[in-house]
Amino acid sequence: MKLKMLVAIFLLFSLTACSTSKQTDITDEVIFNGEGKQWNVKYIYNPALYDEKKVNWIEMELRDLELELSQEDLQAIDIELVGRDGVITGNVGDMVTEVTGNVILFLVGTVNVDTYKEDEYKITIKFKDQQDVIKLKIT
């Protein structure tokens, strides 16, 4: 009787452990995006780029279409990218960037050990005494 009870408990724990939610692997490039009050942001996850160089792209578009961003503006932008496994912080002016008008493209590492389609990120952008907090997800 005790043996049957132990086997039943073991099977119950095994089934519970195996029934966790399924995460969908990413095999091709995907974009986690979101909109804030001042910024539209895309975290462009490319598994091949990440495997090779451990980086991916973030694209931030200032919603004020009349403002062209300068190098001085980049020094005034601080970001915090939060994922499931960690946080990345930095000053955009200190990063490798490409700027076209009101759009900034720069490289960051990933904050998750593994990235899945169900993941969500939160990016906080501080610029000119204002803060924008944006959730990023695949839509």
C-alpha positions in Angstrom: 0.0 0.0 0.0 2.8 2.4 0.9 4.6 1.6 -2.3 1.5 2.3 -4.4 1.1 5.6 -2.6 4.7 6.6 -3.3 4.4 5.7 -6.9 1.1 7.7 -7.2 2.8 10.7 -5.6 5.8 10.4 -7.9 3.6 10.2 -11.0 1.6 13.3 -9.7 4.8 15.3 -9.3 6.1 14.1 -12.7 2.9 15.1 -14.5 2.9 18.5 -12.8 6.5 19.2 -13.8 5.8 18.3 -17.4 2.6 20.4 -17.7 4.4 23.8 -17.5 3.4 26.2 -20.2 5.1 25.6 -23.6 7.5 28.3 -24.8 7.8 28.8 -28.6 11.4 28.9 -29.9 12.4 31.6 -32.3 14.0 30.4 -35.5 13.8 33.5 -37.6 14.1 37.2 -36.9 11.2 38.6 -34.9 10.3 42.1 -33.6 9.1 42.9 -30.2 7.5 46.4 -30.4 5.6 48.9 -28.4 4.5 52.5 -28.4 5.0 55.1 -25.7 4.0 58.8 -25.3 7.3 60.0 -26.9 8.8 56.9 -28.5 8.0 53.9 -30.7 10.4 51.1 -30.0 11.4 47.8 -31.7 13.6 45.2 -30.2 14.7 43.2 -33.2 15.7 39.7 -32.1 17.7 37.7 -34.7 18.8 34.2 -33.4 21.7 33.9 -35.9 23.1 37.4 -35.0 22.7 36.6 -31.3 24.4 33.2 -31.6 27.3 34.8 -33.5 27.9 38.1 -31.7 25.6 38.0 -28.6 23.8 41.2 -29.6 20.6 42.4 -31.3 19.2 45.7 -32.5 16.9 48.2 -30.8 15.2 50.8 -33.0 13.8 53.9 -31.2 11.7 56.4 -33.2 11.0 59.8 -31.6 7.3 60.5 -32.2 8.1 64.2 -32.7 8.7 64.0 -36.4 10.0 67.5 -36.7 13.1 66.9 -34.4 16.3 65.5 -35.9 18.4 63.9 -33.2 21.9 65.2 -32.8 24.9 63.6 -31.1 24.2 65.9 -28.1 20.6 64.4 -27.9 22.0 60.9 -27.9 24.1 61.8 -24.8 20.8 62.9 -23.1 19.1 59.5 -23.6 19.4 56.8 -21.0 17.7 53.4 -21.3 16.8 50.5 -19.1 15.7 47.3 -20.8 14.1 44.7 -18.5 13.5 41.1 -19.5 12.6 37.9 -17.7 16.2 37.1 -16.6 17.8 40.5 -16.1 18.2 44.2 -16.8 20.4 46.2 -19.3 21.1 49.9 -18.6 23.1 52.5 -20.5 23.4 55.8 -22.2 22.6 55.7 -26.0 25.4 58.2 -26.7 27.9 55.6 -25.4 26.6 52.9 -27.8 27.3 52.0 -31.4 24.5 53.9 -33.1 23.0 54.8 -36.5 20.8 57.9 -36.6 18.5 58.9 -39.4 16.4 61.9 -38.6 14.3 61.0 -35.6 15.2 57.2 -35.6 18.1 55.7 -33.6 19.3 52.2 -34.2 21.8 50.6 -31.7 23.1 47.2 -30.6 22.3 45.6 -27.2 22.8 42.2 -25.7 19.8 40.2 -24.6 18.5 40.2 -21.1 17.1 36.6 -21.3 19.2 33.5 -21.3 16.8 32.1 -24.0 14.3 34.2 -26.0 10.8 33.0 -26.8 7.9 34.4 -28.8 5.9 34.7 -25.6 8.5 37.0 -24.0 7.7 40.6 -23.1 10.2 43.3 -22.4 9.9 46.7 -20.7 12.1 49.6 -21.8 12.3 52.8 -19.9 13.7 55.8 -21.9 14.7 59.0 -20.1 15.2 62.0 -22.4 15.1 65.7 -21.7 13.7 65.4 -18.2 10.9 63.1 -19.4 10.5 59.3 -19.0 8.7 56.9 -21.3 8.0 53.3 -20.1 7.0 51.0 -22.9 6.1 47.3 -23.0 7.5 45.4 -26.0 6.0 42.2 -27.3 5.4 40.4 -30.6 2.1 41.5 -32.1 
